[in-house]
Amino acid sequence: MAWGPTDPVETVNLKEHLAAIREALDAGRRPEAGGLLGLPALEDDVWVDTAGAAAVVGVPPKTITCWLSRGRPASMPFPAAHRYMYRLYWPLSQIEAWARFYSGSDNSGRRAAALKTK
């Protein structure tokens, strides 16, 4: 079964991941939130899920999942997600850059209106 635009998929060894979290906690360090979820650490960025991406773009979360399943919007497909534990995540900066570029491209008035109505 092909997943399409939701690739790339990261694999995490859960035993190693749990050991790393315990080691950090024992040393008095708090692992980053993405690290707790098994996502790679981001420098100067945070992970957002579908709801967070929808809030940044200004559309309902179902619109994001529809775009991903259909490779939409056709003129500029939504960025591929990182999948972990059946949830989708993106670096916030990637979603913000996509939203800026998408809303600022040609016909920005029509595209901004389309984003709000979908």
TAWOQUI-V868667 format. One record per run of one state. SS is the DSSP state (helix for helix, strand for strand, loop for the rest). FROM is the first residue (numbers start at 1). TO is the last residue. Records with the same first field share a line. If there is no record, write none. Layout:
SS: FROM-TO + FROM-TO
//
This chain:
loop: 1-3 + 7-8 + 10-13 + 27-32 + 38-46 + 49-49 + 58-60 + 71-81 + 85-86 + 105-107 + 118-118
helix: 4-6 + 14-26 + 33-37 + 50-57 + 61-70 + 92-104 + 108-117
strand: 9-9 + 47-48 + 82-84 + 87-91
//
